Amino acid sequence: MPGAMRIGFDARAAFLDPHRGLGRVARSLADAMLDAAPGEVVVFVSHGACVPQTWYSRAASVVQLSRPRRGAVVFDTPCWAVTLRRIPVDVLHLPAWGVPPLVPVPTVATFHDATPFRFPSPPERWRRWRARLATRSLARATAVHAVSHHAARELGEVSRVPEDRIAVVHHGVDAVFTPAPRPVPPRHLLFVGGGDPHKNLDLLFDVLAAAPAGALPPLVVAGSAAAHPRLRSVAFAGLVRPVAAPADAELVELYRGAAALLMPSRNEGFGLPALEAMACGCPVIAAPVGALPEVCGDAAVFVDPDDRRGWLEAAATLAASAERRAALSRAGLARAATFTWARAAGALLGLYRRVARAESA
């Protein structure tokens, strides 16, 4: 077809980390790219991955890579050198883990945030080193996809990527995240995400411990933060319920049944749970940091990430006021409707074509 190109998309994170942000974004973006450019996308997946059948009918091909390593920036050079000689593409999108040396085609890489440079997150030194190495490796990319304007500013501060090689393309929200057909009485407060220090989950535990009896509904902690060590404390028995790896359908029900999603993070490159919550009609209380104001606009309540009393008052107010919840729900639904994966895929297709043209000029 006129103007057709072969786009390589590394979707391994969707299968290696299916319940974490990187994996969920990789899956959604791969699916949107296959819709936007059927027959043009070569999807690279991890060896032995259970690939959705619908991908095969829309992809140029689905290729299993023998090295499904999260440390791809270190180990993937020979993998890409061999694979891309056998299966050529015009441009390769690497949405996770950085850019290894000597990739033999133009590359677009995604930058999520600079948290490992600013906080002890992840807490393990070796994981922080690996994350920083991956960020610095983005200087090898032909172009960098920043997931927010905040992320683009952070990238300029911690890397040597020139501003004219950075393109901001926001994430979208999956179609499964929708409001309940009928109003659902709030059953809990909700936290979704990891337990790394910058997520500031300890603040929520402190708020629960300080709240008068009956002032707040219980807190559901969904995602890898469900393994947080403070959840083992008997002091939180009945106050906190962990949900380790919810499938999308379960996560939707958690959003729908929440008085509010709580995001007290000290940094977010995007804040996908806030967008998903708004799409489900769930009110959001967030810290005014990172990309959260950019994503939420005026559809959230913002509270300083160190203001324990402010978080207690905001959560108690939303739990008690159906009118306030309804107003925030309406604002959130309108805001979430402006973030779609189709829009993201269209913008990235334009970036791929610009990169391919510049390389061939």
C-alpha contacts under 8 A as a table, 3 or more apart, distances in Angstrom:
res1	aa1	res2	aa2	distance
1	M	4	A	5.51
4	A	40	E	6.64
5	M	40	E	5.83
5	M	89	V	7.83
5	M	90	D	6.44
6	R	40	E	4.91
6	R	41	V	5.81
6	R	42	V	6.81
6	R	60	A	7.75
6	R	88	P	7.81
6	R	89	V	4.88
6	R	90	D	5.31
6	R	91	V	7.05
7	I	40	E	5.95
7	I	41	V	4.67
7	I	42	V	5.89
7	I	89	V	5.69
7	I	90	D	5.97
7	I	91	V	5.33
7	I	92	L	6.02
7	I	93	H	7.60
7	I	352	Y	7.74
8	G	41	V	5.85
8	G	42	V	4.75
8	G	43	V	6.04
8	G	44	F	7.17
8	G	89	V	5.79
8	G	90	D	7.54
8	G	91	V	6.03
8	G	92	L	4.37
8	G	93	H	6.03
9	F	30	A	7.03
9	F	41	V	6.86
9	F	42	V	6.18
9	F	43	V	4.99
9	F	44	F	6.00
9	F	92	L	5.88
9	F	93	H	4.92
9	F	94	L	6.58
9	F	95	P	7.99
10	D	13	A	7.82
10	D	43	V	6.19
10	D	44	F	4.83
10	D	45	V	6.60
10	D	92	L	7.59
10	D	93	H	6.28
10	D	94	L	5.47
10	D	95	P	6.83
11	A	14	A	5.62
11	A	15	F	7.57
11	A	26	A	5.64
11	A	27	R	6.57
11	A	30	A	6.63
11	A	43	V	6.41
11	A	44	F	5.64
11	A	45	V	5.30
11	A	46	S	7.79
11	A	95	P	7.74
12	R	15	F	5.54
12	R	16	L	6.24
12	R	23	G	7.90
12	R	26	A	7.84
12	R	44	F	6.62
12	R	45	V	4.53
12	R	46	S	4.95
12	R	68	P	6.72
13	A	16	L	4.92
13	A	17	D	5.41
13	A	18	P	7.04
13	A	22	L	6.41
13	A	23	G	4.52
13	A	26	A	6.22
13	A	27	R	7.79
13	A	70	R	7.80
13	A	96	A	6.92
14	A	17	D	5.81
14	A	18	P	5.03
14	A	22	L	7.38
14	A	23	G	3.93
14	A	24	R	5.92
14	A	25	V	7.52
14	A	26	A	5.31
14	A	27	R	4.87
15	F	18	P	5.35
15	F	23	G	6.78
15	F	45	V	7.53
15	F	46	S	6.84
15	F	49	A	6.34
15	F	50	C	7.84
16	L	23	G	7.01
16	L	46	S	7.55
16	L	68	P	7.67
16	L	70	R	7.93
17	D	20	R	5.51
17	D	22	L	6.96
17	D	23	G	4.74
17	D	24	R	7.64
18	P	22	L	8.00
18	P	23	G	4.71
18	P	24	R	5.69
19	H	23	G	6.50
19	H	24	R	6.33
19	H	223	G	7.20
19	H	245	A	6.19
19	H	246	P	7.55
19	H	247	A	7.72
20	R	23	G	5.49
20	R	24	R	6.16
20	R	193	G	7.58
20	R	194	G	7.95
20	R	223	G	7.54
20	R	224	S	7.79
21	G	24	R	5.20
21	G	25	V	5.98
21	G	272	L	7.48
22	L	25	V	5.32
22	L	26	A	6.13
22	L	95	P	7.94
22	L	96	A	6.64
23	G	26	A	5.09
23	G	27	R	6.20
24	R	27	R	5.21
24	R	28	S	6.20
25	V	28	S	5.17
25	V	29	L	5.91
25	V	171	H	7.70
26	A	29	L	5.24
26	A	30	A	5.96
26	A	95	P	6.56
26	A	96	A	7.92
27	R	30	A	5.26
27	R	31	D	6.22
28	S	31	D	5.16
28	S	32	A	6.19
28	S	174	D	6.99
28	S	341	W	7.24
29	L	32	A	5.02
29	L	33	M	6.05
29	L	341	W	6.62
29	L	344	A	7.88
29	L	345	A	6.90
30	A	33	M	5.12
30	A	34	L	6.23
30	A	43	V	7.57
31	D	34	L	5.22
31	D	35	D	6.46
31	D	55	W	7.32
32	A	35	D	5.09
32	A	36	A	6.14
32	A	341	W	5.87
32	A	342	A	5.83
32	A	345	A	5.85
33	M	36	A	4.96
33	M	37	A	5.88
33	M	38	P	7.76
33	M	41	V	7.31
33	M	342	A	7.90
33	M	345	A	5.37
33	M	346	G	7.99
33	M	349	L	7.96
34	L	37	A	5.39
34	L	38	P	5.13
34	L	39	G	7.63
34	L	40	E	7.83
34	L	41	V	6.40
34	L	55	W	7.12
34	L	58	R	5.73
34	L	59	A	6.15
35	D	38	P	5.77
35	D	58	R	7.20
36	A	342	A	7.09
36	A	345	A	6.50
36	A	346	G	6.75
37	A	40	E	5.54
37	A	41	V	6.76
38	P	41	V	6.84
38	P	58	R	4.88
38	P	59	A	6.00
38	P	60	A	7.42
39	G	58	R	5.66
39	G	59	A	4.98
39	G	60	A	4.39
40	E	59	A	6.50
40	E	60	A	5.32
41	V	59	A	5.22
41	V	60	A	5.27
41	V	61	S	7.13
42	V	59	A	5.98
42	V	60	A	5.24
42	V	61	S	4.95
42	V	62	V	5.88
42	V	63	V	7.21
42	V	89	V	7.68
43	V	59	A	6.87
43	V	60	A	7.91
43	V	61	S	6.42
43	V	62	V	4.85
43	V	63	V	6.14
44	F	62	V	5.98
44	F	63	V	4.80
44	F	64	Q	5.86
44	F	65	L	6.56
45	V	49	A	6.58
45	V	51	V	7.91
45	V	62	V	7.15
45	V	63	V	6.08
45	V	64	Q	4.93
45	V	65	L	6.07
46	S	49	A	5.49
46	S	64	Q	5.43
46	S	65	L	5.28
46	S	66	S	6.83
46	S	67	R	7.13
46	S	68	P	5.03
47	H	64	Q	4.98
47	H	65	L	5.38
47	H	66	S	5.34
47	H	67	R	7.25
47	H	68	P	6.62
48	G	64	Q	7.33
49	A	64	Q	7.77
51	V	55	W	7.18
52	P	55	W	5.62
52	P	56	Y	7.60
53	Q	56	Y	5.66
53	Q	57	S	7.33
54	T	57	S	5.56
54	T	58	R	6.70
55	W	58	R	5.38
55	W	59	A	5.82
55	W	62	V	7.71
56	Y	59	A	5.44
56	Y	60	A	7.96
56	Y	61	S	6.79
56	Y	62	V	6.52
59	A	62	V	6.60
65	L	68	P	6.57
65	L	79	C	7.69
66	S	79	C	7.89
67	R	76	D	7.41
67	R	79	C	7.08
68	P	72	A	7.89
69	R	72	A	5.42
69	R	75	F	7.41
69	R	76	D	7.95
70	R	97	W	6.59
71	G	74	V	5.72
71	G	75	F	6.41
71	G	97	W	6.60
71	G	130	R	7.27
72	A	75	F	5.07
72	A	76	D	4.95
72	A	97	W	5.91
72	A	98	G	7.24
72	A	99	V	7.82
72	A	100	P	6.88
73	V	76	D	6.11
73	V	77	T	7.70
73	V	97	W	6.02
73	V	98	G	5.37
73	V	99	V	5.40
73	V	100	P	4.25
73	V	101	P	7.66
73	V	133	L	7.86
73	V	134	A	6.10
73	V	137	S	7.38
74	V	77	T	7.41
74	V	100	P	6.21
75	F	78	P	7.50
75	F	79	C	7.84
75	F	100	P	7.52
76	D	79	C	5.00
76	D	80	W	6.15
76	D	100	P	6.13
77	T	80	W	5.52
77	T	81	A	6.14
77	T	100	P	5.55
77	T	101	P	5.92
77	T	102	L	6.42
77	T	103	V	6.50
78	P	81	A	4.95
78	P	82	V	6.11
79	C	82	V	5.54
79	C	83	T	6.02
80	W	83	T	5.02
80	W	84	L	5.66
80	W	103	V	6.20
80	W	104	P	7.65
81	A	84	L	5.73
81	A	85	R	6.47
81	A	102	L	7.56
81	A	103	V	6.30
81	A	104	P	6.38
82	V	85	R	5.48
82	V	86	R	6.60
83	T	86	R	5.24
83	T	87	I	5.93
83	T	88	P	7.95
84	L	87	I	4.81
84	L	88	P	4.88
84	L	89	V	6.95
84	L	104	P	7.30
84	L	105	V	7.97
85	R	88	P	5.80
89	V	92	L	6.85
89	V	105	V	7.32
90	D	105	V	6.71
90	D	106	P	7.05
90	D	356	A	6.23
91	V	105	V	6.01
91	V	106	P	5.00
91	V	107	T	5.64
91	V	108	V	7.36
91	V	352	Y	6.49
91	V	355	V	7.45
91	V	356	A	6.24
92	L	105	V	6.81
92	L	106	P	6.35
92	L	107	T	4.80
92	L	108	V	6.18
93	H	107	T	5.79
93	H	108	V	4.67
93	H	109	A	5.70
93	H	110	T	7.85
94	L	97	W	7.57
94	L	98	G	6.94
94	L	99	V	7.06
94	L	107	T	7.20
94	L	108	V	6.21
94	L	109	A	4.68
94	L	110	T	6.46
95	P	98	G	7.74
95	P	109	A	5.54
95	P	110	T	4.63
95	P	111	F	7.66
96	A	109	A	7.45
96	A	110	T	6.46
96	A	111	F	7.90
97	W	131	A	7.56
97	W	134	A	5.61
98	G	109	A	6.69
98	G	110	T	7.71
98	G	133	L	7.94
98	G	134	A	4.33
98	G	135	T	6.16
98	G	136	R	7.99
98	G	137	S	5.71
98	G	138	L	5.86
99	V	103	V	7.82
99	V	109	A	6.92
99	V	134	A	6.94
99	V	137	S	5.39
99	V	138	L	5.77
99	V	140	R	6.42
99	V	141	A	6.54
100	P	103	V	6.62
100	P	137	S	6.91
100	P	140	R	7.91
101	P	140	R	7.29
103	V	106	P	7.78
103	V	107	T	7.80
106	P	141	A	7.38
106	P	142	T	5.74
106	P	355	V	6.91
106	P	356	A	6.80
106	P	359	E	6.94
107	T	141	A	5.22
107	T	142	T	5.16
107	T	143	A	6.63
107	T	355	V	7.94
108	V	141	A	5.86
108	V	142	T	5.98
108	V	143	A	4.93
108	V	144	V	5.46
108	V	145	H	6.68
108	V	352	Y	7.33
109	A	138	L	6.69
109	A	141	A	6.15
109	A	143	A	6.68
109	A	144	V	4.93
109	A	145	H	5.88
110	T	144	V	5.72
110	T	145	H	4.55
110	T	146	A	5.88
110	T	147	V	7.28
111	F	135	T	7.25
111	F	138	L	7.89
111	F	144	V	6.75
111	F	145	H	6.08
111	F	146	A	4.94
111	F	147	V	6.57
111	F	151	A	7.10
111	F	152	A	7.94
111	F	155	L	7.49
112	H	146	A	6.42
112	H	147	V	5.86
112	H	151	A	6.30
112	H	269	G	5.28
112	H	270	F	7.24
113	D	151	A	5.32
113	D	154	E	6.89
113	D	155	L	7.44
113	D	268	E	6.80
113	D	269	G	4.42
113	D	270	F	7.93
114	A	117	F	5.59
114	A	118	R	6.74
114	A	135	T	7.80
114	A	151	A	7.34
114	A	154	E	5.97
114	A	155	L	6.80
114	A	158	V	7.26
114	A	269	G	7.59
115	T	118	R	5.15
115	T	119	F	5.84
115	T	121	S	6.53
115	T	198	H	7.62
115	T	267	N	6.59
115	T	268	E	7.74
116	P	119	F	5.75
116	P	120	P	6.50
116	P	121	S	5.29
116	P	122	P	6.63
116	P	128	R	5.53
116	P	131	A	6.49
116	P	132	R	6.34
117	F	120	P	7.95
117	F	128	R	7.95
117	F	132	R	6.80
117	F	158	V	7.65
119	F	197	P	7.51
119	F	198	H	6.37
120	P	123	P	5.09
120	P	124	E	7.90
120	P	128	R	7.61
120	P	197	P	6.62
120	P	198	H	7.47
121	S	124	E	7.59
121	S	128	R	6.67
121	S	196	D	5.53
121	S	197	P	5.74
121	S	198	H	6.13
122	P	125	R	7.54
122	P	127	R	6.20
122	P	128	R	5.70
122	P	196	D	5.58
122	P	197	P	7.24
123	P	127	R	7.63
123	P	128	R	7.26
123	P	196	D	6.65
123	P	197	P	7.04
124	E	127	R	5.43
124	E	128	R	6.39
125	R	128	R	5.10
125	R	129	W	6.11
126	W	129	W	5.03
126	W	130	R	6.21
127	R	130	R	5.04
127	R	131	A	6.13
128	R	131	A	5.05
128	R	132	R	6.08
129	W	132	R	5.18
129	W	133	L	6.06
130	R	133	L	5.04
130	R	134	A	6.20
131	A	134	A	5.11
131	A	135	T	6.35
132	R	135	T	5.09
132	R	136	R	6.26
133	L	136	R	5.21
133	L	137	S	6.14
134	A	137	S	5.06
134	A	138	L	6.86
135	T	138	L	5.54
135	T	159	S	7.15
136	R	139	A	6.16
136	R	158	V	7.65
136	R	159	S	5.59
136	R	160	R	7.53
137	S	140	R	5.80
137	S	141	A	7.75
138	L	141	A	5.26
138	L	144	V	7.05
138	L	159	S	7.79
138	L	161	V	7.03
139	A	159	S	7.06
139	A	160	R	5.95
139	A	161	V	5.04
141	A	144	V	6.41
142	T	165	R	7.10
142	T	355	V	6.89
143	A	165	R	4.80
143	A	166	I	5.98
143	A	167	A	7.45
143	A	355	V	7.11
144	V	165	R	6.11
144	V	166	I	4.80
144	V	167	A	6.20
145	H	166	I	6.05
145	H	167	A	5.10
145	H	168	V	5.85
145	H	169	V	6.49
146	A	149	H	7.18
146	A	151	A	5.79
146	A	152	A	5.34
146	A	166	I	6.57
146	A	167	A	5.94
146	A	168	V	4.73
146	A	169	V	6.28
146	A	170	H	7.82
147	V	151	A	6.25
147	V	152	A	7.57
147	V	168	V	5.79
147	V	169	V	5.39
147	V	170	H	4.94
147	V	171	H	6.44
147	V	269	G	6.84
147	V	270	F	6.31
148	S	151	A	5.04
148	S	152	A	6.31
148	S	168	V	5.65
148	S	169	V	6.54
148	S	170	H	5.66
148	S	269	G	6.58
148	S	270	F	6.07
148	S	291	A	6.53
148	S	294	E	7.74
149	H	152	A	4.96
149	H	153	R	6.32
149	H	168	V	6.16
149	H	291	A	7.45
149	H	294	E	7.93
150	H	153	R	5.20
150	H	154	E	6.29
150	H	269	G	6.62
150	H	290	G	6.09
150	H	291	A	5.41
150	H	294	E	7.93
151	A	154	E	5.00
151	A	155	L	6.07
151	A	269	G	5.22
151	A	270	F	7.61
151	A	290	G	7.89
151	A	291	A	7.35
152	A	155	L	5.09
152	A	156	G	6.41
152	A	166	I	6.89
152	A	167	A	7.87
152	A	168	V	6.87
153	R	156	G	5.22
153	R	157	E	6.56
154	E	157	E	5.08
154	E	158	V	6.43
155	L	158	V	5.37
155	L	159	S	5.74
155	L	161	V	7.38
156	G	159	S	5.76
156	G	160	R	6.93
156	G	161	V	6.57
156	G	162	P	7.34
156	G	163	E	6.96
161	V	165	R	6.78
161	V	166	I	7.50
162	P	165	R	5.56
162	P	166	I	7.12
163	E	166	I	5.42
164	D	167	A	7.87
167	A	351	L	7.84
169	V	344	A	6.02
169	V	347	A	6.76
169	V	348	L	7.27
170	H	270	F	7.88
170	H	339	F	7.23
170	H	344	A	6.32
171	H	270	F	7.83
171	H	272	L	7.74
171	H	339	F	6.70
171	H	340	T	7.04
171	H	341	W	6.39
171	H	344	A	6.22
172	G	339	F	4.62
172	G	340	T	3.90
172	G	341	W	4.15
172	G	342	A	7.60
172	G	343	R	7.60
172	G	344	A	6.58
173	V	177	F	7.15
173	V	272	L	7.89
173	V	275	L	6.71
173	V	276	E	6.13
173	V	279	A	7.50
173	V	336	A	7.52
173	V	339	F	6.37
173	V	340	T	5.62
173	V	341	W	6.32
174	D	177	F	5.94
174	D	276	E	7.87
174	D	340	T	7.63
174	D	341	W	7.20
175	A	178	T	6.96
176	V	248	D	7.41
176	V	249	A	7.44
176	V	252	V	7.51
177	F	252	V	5.86
177	F	276	E	6.09
177	F	277	A	7.82
177	F	279	A	5.73
177	F	280	C	5.44
178	T	252	V	7.42
178	T	279	A	5.49
178	T	280	C	4.38
178	T	281	G	7.31
179	P	256	R	6.45
179	P	279	A	6.64
179	P	280	C	3.98
179	P	281	G	5.09
179	P	282	C	7.92
180	A	183	P	6.39
180	A	184	V	7.02
180	A	256	R	6.20
180	A	280	C	7.11
180	A	281	G	7.80
184	V	256	R	6.83
184	V	257	G	6.08
185	P	257	G	6.72
186	P	257	G	5.08
186	P	258	A	5.14
186	P	259	A	4.81
186	P	319	A	7.24
187	R	217	P	6.67
187	R	218	P	7.68
187	R	257	G	5.57
187	R	258	A	5.89
187	R	259	A	6.86
188	H	217	P	4.99
188	H	218	P	5.05
188	H	219	L	5.62
188	H	220	V	6.56
188	H	257	G	6.72
188	H	258	A	4.98
188	H	259	A	6.00
188	H	260	A	7.87
189	L	217	P	6.26
189	L	218	P	6.13
189	L	219	L	4.65
189	L	220	V	6.13
189	L	258	A	5.16
189	L	259	A	5.47
189	L	260	A	5.39
189	L	261	L	6.25
189	L	262	L	7.21
189	L	315	A	7.95
190	L	219	L	5.59
190	L	220	V	4.86
190	L	221	V	6.14
190	L	222	A	7.51
190	L	254	L	7.40
190	L	255	Y	7.33
190	L	258	A	6.05
190	L	259	A	7.82
190	L	260	A	6.29
190	L	261	L	4.76
190	L	262	L	5.99
191	F	219	L	7.32
191	F	220	V	6.21
191	F	221	V	4.89
191	F	222	A	6.09
191	F	261	L	5.87
191	F	262	L	5.39
191	F	263	M	6.73
192	V	221	V	6.09
192	V	222	A	4.76
192	V	223	G	5.76
192	V	225	A	7.71
192	V	261	L	7.76
192	V	273	P	6.35
193	G	199	K	7.88
193	G	221	V	7.99
193	G	222	A	6.44
193	G	223	G	5.01
193	G	224	S	6.31
193	G	225	A	6.05
193	G	273	P	7.54
194	G	199	K	6.96
194	G	223	G	6.08
194	G	224	S	4.80
194	G	225	A	4.37
194	G	226	A	7.96
195	G	199	K	6.21
195	G	200	N	7.91
195	G	201	L	6.68
195	G	224	S	6.42
195	G	225	A	4.02
195	G	226	A	7.64
195	G	227	A	7.66
195	G	228	H	6.09
196	D	199	K	5.69
196	D	200	N	7.71
196	D	225	A	7.73
197	P	200	N	5.66
197	P	201	L	7.47
198	H	265	S	5.77
198	H	266	R	5.23
198	H	267	N	6.45
199	K	263	M	7.62
199	K	264	P	6.56
199	K	265	S	4.26
199	K	266	R	6.33
199	K	267	N	7.51
200	N	203	L	5.74
200	N	204	L	7.60
200	N	264	P	5.81
200	N	265	S	5.30
200	N	266	R	6.69
200	N	305	P	7.60
201	L	204	L	5.38
201	L	205	F	6.68
201	L	264	P	7.16
201	L	265	S	7.83
202	D	205	F	5.03
202	D	206	D	6.18
203	L	206	D	5.06
203	L	207	V	6.20
203	L	264	P	7.50
203	L	305	P	7.84
203	L	306	D	7.48
203	L	308	R	6.66
204	L	207	V	4.96
204	L	208	L	6.19
204	L	264	P	7.86
204	L	308	R	7.97
205	F	208	L	5.12
205	F	209	A	6.17
206	D	209	A	5.06
206	D	210	A	6.18
206	D	308	R	7.46
207	V	210	A	5.15
207	V	211	A	6.01
207	V	308	R	5.98
207	V	309	R	7.49
207	V	311	W	7.16
207	V	312	L	5.88
208	L	211	A	5.23
208	L	216	L	7.62
208	L	239	L	7.52
208	L	312	L	7.93
209	A	235	A	7.85
209	A	236	F	7.81
211	A	215	A	6.21
211	A	216	L	7.04
211	A	312	L	6.96
212	P	215	A	5.46
212	P	216	L	7.99
213	A	216	L	7.63
214	G	217	P	7.03
215	A	316	A	6.14
216	L	315	A	7.16
216	L	316	A	5.71
216	L	319	A	6.87
217	P	239	L	7.65
217	P	319	A	7.30
218	P	238	G	7.06
218	P	239	L	4.58
218	P	240	V	5.58
218	P	241	R	7.42
219	L	239	L	6.12
219	L	240	V	4.68
219	L	241	R	6.27
220	V	240	V	5.69
220	V	241	R	4.73
220	V	242	P	5.84
220	V	243	V	7.09
221	V	225	A	6.55
221	V	226	A	5.51
221	V	240	V	7.04
221	V	241	R	6.14
221	V	242	P	4.82
221	V	243	V	6.04
221	V	244	A	7.93
222	A	225	A	6.62
222	A	226	A	5.85
222	A	242	P	5.99
222	A	243	V	4.57
222	A	244	A	5.71
222	A	245	A	6.91
222	A	246	P	6.91
223	G	226	A	5.81
223	G	243	V	6.38
223	G	244	A	4.89
223	G	245	A	5.22
223	G	246	P	6.84
224	S	227	A	6.04
224	S	228	H	7.95
224	S	244	A	5.75
224	S	245	A	6.93
225	A	228	H	5.25
225	A	244	A	7.43
226	A	231	L	7.43
226	A	242	P	4.71
226	A	243	V	5.91
226	A	244	A	5.12
227	A	231	L	7.22
227	A	242	P	7.69
227	A	244	A	7.22
228	H	231	L	5.72
228	H	232	R	7.89
229	P	232	R	5.77
229	P	233	S	7.77
230	R	233	S	5.44
231	L	236	F	6.70
231	L	240	V	7.22
231	L	242	P	7.75
232	R	236	F	7.77
233	S	236	F	5.84
233	S	237	A	7.30
234	V	237	A	5.18
236	F	239	L	5.01
236	F	240	V	5.80
237	A	240	V	6.50
238	G	241	R	7.24
243	V	246	P	6.37
246	P	249	A	7.83
246	P	250	E	5.61
246	P	251	L	5.69
247	A	250	E	5.35
247	A	251	L	6.15
248	D	251	L	4.94
248	D	252	V	6.09
249	A	252	V	5.17
249	A	253	E	6.56
250	E	253	E	5.19
250	E	254	L	6.31
251	L	254	L	4.97
251	L	255	Y	6.28
252	V	255	Y	5.19
252	V	256	R	6.17
252	V	280	C	6.90
253	E	256	R	5.00
253	E	257	G	6.08
254	L	257	G	5.26
254	L	258	A	6.23
255	Y	258	A	5.33
255	Y	260	A	7.98
255	Y	261	L	7.32
255	Y	277	A	5.67
255	Y	280	C	6.25
255	Y	281	G	7.80
255	Y	282	C	5.75
256	R	277	A	7.96
256	R	280	C	5.92
256	R	281	G	6.74
256	R	282	C	5.98
257	G	282	C	7.90
258	A	261	L	6.75
258	A	282	C	6.42
259	A	282	C	6.98
259	A	283	P	6.79
259	A	315	A	7.97
259	A	318	L	6.35
259	A	319	A	5.32
259	A	325	R	7.30
260	A	282	C	5.89
260	A	283	P	4.73
260	A	284	V	5.36
260	A	285	I	6.61
260	A	315	A	7.16
260	A	318	L	7.03
260	A	319	A	7.60
261	L	274	A	7.25
261	L	277	A	6.77
261	L	282	C	6.76
261	L	283	P	6.26
261	L	284	V	4.82
261	L	285	I	6.12
262	L	284	V	6.27
262	L	285	I	5.07
262	L	286	A	6.03
263	M	274	A	7.61
263	M	284	V	7.61
263	M	285	I	6.20
263	M	286	A	4.55
263	M	287	A	6.36
264	P	285	I	7.84
264	P	286	A	5.52
264	P	287	A	4.96
264	P	303	V	7.88
264	P	304	D	7.81
264	P	305	P	5.22
265	S	268	E	6.75
265	S	286	A	7.58
265	S	287	A	6.21
265	S	289	V	7.49
265	S	305	P	6.72
266	R	287	A	7.22
266	R	289	V	6.25
266	R	290	G	7.37
266	R	305	P	6.54
267	N	289	V	5.83
267	N	290	G	4.80
267	N	291	A	7.67
268	E	271	G	5.57
268	E	289	V	7.22
268	E	290	G	4.89
268	E	291	A	5.65
268	E	292	L	6.63
269	G	290	G	6.13
269	G	291	A	5.53
270	F	290	G	7.54
270	F	291	A	5.09
270	F	292	L	6.55
270	F	295	V	6.96
271	G	274	A	5.63
271	G	275	L	6.93
271	G	291	A	6.85
271	G	292	L	6.05
271	G	295	V	7.28
272	L	275	L	5.19
272	L	276	E	6.23
273	P	276	E	5.02
273	P	277	A	5.95
274	A	277	A	5.12
274	A	278	M	6.24
274	A	284	V	6.51
274	A	292	L	7.77
274	A	295	V	7.75
274	A	296	C	7.12
275	L	278	M	5.21
275	L	279	A	6.24
275	L	295	V	7.04
275	L	296	C	7.23
275	L	336	A	5.93
276	E	279	A	5.08
276	E	280	C	6.38
276	E	336	A	7.69
277	A	280	C	5.13
277	A	281	G	6.37
277	A	282	C	4.94
277	A	283	P	7.02
277	A	284	V	7.05
278	M	281	G	5.02
278	M	282	C	5.34
278	M	283	P	6.48
278	M	284	V	7.11
278	M	329	S	6.75
278	M	332	G	4.38
278	M	333	L	5.42
278	M	335	R	7.39
278	M	336	A	5.82
279	A	282	C	7.44
279	A	332	G	6.67
279	A	333	L	5.18
279	A	336	A	5.25
279	A	337	A	7.21
280	C	333	L	7.25
281	G	328	L	7.99
281	G	329	S	4.52
281	G	330	R	6.91
281	G	332	G	6.36
281	G	333	L	5.82
282	C	325	R	7.91
282	C	328	L	7.87
282	C	329	S	5.75
282	C	332	G	7.56
283	P	300	A	6.75
283	P	325	R	6.08
283	P	328	L	5.42
283	P	329	S	5.42
283	P	332	G	7.03
284	V	299	A	7.60
284	V	300	A	5.00
284	V	301	V	6.34
284	V	328	L	7.73
285	I	300	A	5.73
285	I	301	V	4.69
285	I	302	F	5.79
285	I	303	V	7.12
285	I	314	A	7.47
285	I	315	A	7.64
286	A	292	L	7.07
286	A	300	A	6.82
286	A	301	V	6.25
286	A	302	F	4.96
286	A	303	V	6.18
287	A	292	L	7.23
287	A	302	F	5.31
287	A	303	V	5.09
287	A	304	D	5.34
287	A	305	P	5.31
288	P	292	L	6.28
288	P	293	P	5.81
288	P	302	F	5.53
288	P	303	V	6.58
288	P	304	D	6.50
288	P	305	P	7.86
289	V	292	L	6.01
289	V	293	P	6.90
290	G	293	P	7.36
291	A	294	E	5.00
291	A	295	V	6.14
292	L	295	V	5.15
292	L	296	C	5.84
292	L	297	G	7.98
293	P	296	C	5.19
293	P	297	G	5.28
293	P	298	D	7.81
294	E	297	G	5.68
296	C	299	A	5.48
296	C	300	A	5.92
296	C	332	G	7.50
296	C	335	R	7.01
297	G	300	A	7.05
297	G	335	R	7.43
298	D	301	V	7.92
298	D	331	A	7.57
299	A	328	L	5.90
299	A	329	S	7.91
299	A	331	A	4.96
299	A	332	G	4.98
299	A	335	R	6.84
300	A	328	L	6.70
300	A	332	G	7.36
301	V	314	A	7.64
303	V	307	D	6.92
303	V	310	G	6.27
303	V	311	W	6.40
303	V	314	A	7.95
304	D	307	D	5.33
304	D	310	G	7.57
305	P	308	R	7.75
307	D	310	G	5.16
307	D	311	W	6.37
308	R	311	W	5.18
308	R	312	L	6.25
309	R	312	L	5.09
309	R	313	E	6.17
310	G	313	E	5.19
310	G	314	A	6.04
311	W	314	A	5.14
311	W	315	A	6.01
312	L	315	A	5.34
312	L	316	A	6.01
313	E	316	A	5.15
313	E	317	T	5.97
314	A	317	T	5.19
314	A	318	L	6.32
315	A	318	L	5.31
315	A	319	A	6.08
316	A	319	A	5.07
316	A	320	A	6.18
317	T	320	A	5.27
317	T	321	S	6.00
318	L	321	S	5.22
318	L	322	A	7.27
318	L	324	R	6.32
318	L	325	R	5.88
319	A	322	A	7.60
319	A	325	R	7.96
321	S	324	R	5.35
321	S	325	R	6.34
322	A	325	R	5.10
322	A	326	A	6.09
323	E	326	A	5.15
323	E	327	A	6.31
324	R	327	A	5.18
324	R	328	L	6.30
325	R	328	L	5.25
325	R	329	S	5.97
326	A	329	S	4.93
326	A	330	R	6.22
327	A	330	R	5.32
327	A	331	A	6.36
328	L	331	A	5.07
328	L	332	G	5.94
329	S	332	G	5.05
329	S	333	L	6.13
330	R	333	L	5.27
330	R	334	A	6.40
331	A	334	A	5.29
331	A	335	R	6.19
332	G	335	R	4.98
332	G	336	A	5.96
333	L	336	A	5.20
333	L	337	A	6.23
334	A	337	A	5.37
334	A	338	T	7.24
335	R	338	T	5.76
335	R	339	F	7.63
336	A	339	F	5.53
337	A	340	T	6.99
339	F	343	R	7.38
340	T	343	R	5.34
340	T	344	A	6.48
341	W	344	A	4.86
341	W	345	A	5.99
342	A	345	A	5.11
342	A	346	G	6.16
343	R	346	G	5.15
343	R	347	A	6.27
344	A	347	A	5.24
344	A	348	L	6.18
345	A	348	L	5.09
345	A	349	L	6.04
346	G	349	L	5.13
346	G	350	G	6.48
347	A	350	G	5.23
347	A	351	L	6.44
348	L	351	L	4.84
348	L	352	Y	6.12
349	L	352	Y	5.06
349	L	353	R	6.27
350	G	353	R	5.23
350	G	354	R	6.27
351	L	354	R	5.12
351	L	355	V	6.17
352	Y	355	V	5.13
352	Y	356	A	6.12
353	R	356	A	5.10
353	R	357	R	6.04
354	R	357	R	5.18
354	R	358	A	6.07
355	V	358	A	5.21
355	V	359	E	6.17
356	A	359	E	5.19
356	A	360	S	6.31
357	R	360	S	5.21
357	R	361	A	6.04
358	A	361	A	5.20
